[in-house]
Amino acid sequence: MEVVLLRMCRAFDAASGTVLFEGKLAGPELFRSLGCPELVASVFDFARGLSALRCSESELALLSALLLLNAGRPWLQDRPRVARLQGQLDVAFRLLLRRTRREAVSPQLPAPGRLRALCSQHLEQVQAFRRLHPAGVSAAFPPLYRELFAPDPVSRGLAA
């Protein structure tokens, strides 16, 4: 979800405050109908702030890699190796910013804690939605979203 939120800045239209969703521009009101207005507002605020930085594809790629290669993940088996790779990616990101004279972007990036908090809120909302509407996830969410965030427990062998 962290990478999805990061990449969302590319689909965000700051002029209209909308995001490209399933081929159409959609505002926060469309997503609020899912019953999580605080999360929707936070996600749109995050996208607005990150969009304003006008990150290049190279910057977003390195930021995405930094999010994915996080030595703080609890399930890792070789933390030191991941930490070294994470450090190398961080150096590459800072060198890119220096080379493109965009060092001022670095302190404006959202804190990793903010992304983690948004992802936690998102997971809570998906779980709550699944409890309230067990069959609704398949019908209500687009296919890619379902695959990433609301997999069918039966197809994954997780059924009770």
Secondary structure as UniProt FT lines:
FT   HELIX           2..11
FT   STRAND          12..13
FT   TURN            14..17
FT   STRAND          18..21
FT   TURN            22..23
FT   STRAND          24..26
FT   HELIX           28..32
FT   TURN            33..34
FT   HELIX           37..52
FT   HELIX           57..68
FT   TURN            71..72
FT   TURN            74..75
FT   HELIX           79..99
FT   TURN            100..101
FT   HELIX           103..108
FT   HELIX           112..132
FT   TURN            134..135
FT   HELIX           136..140
FT   HELIX           143..149
FT   TURN            153..157
//
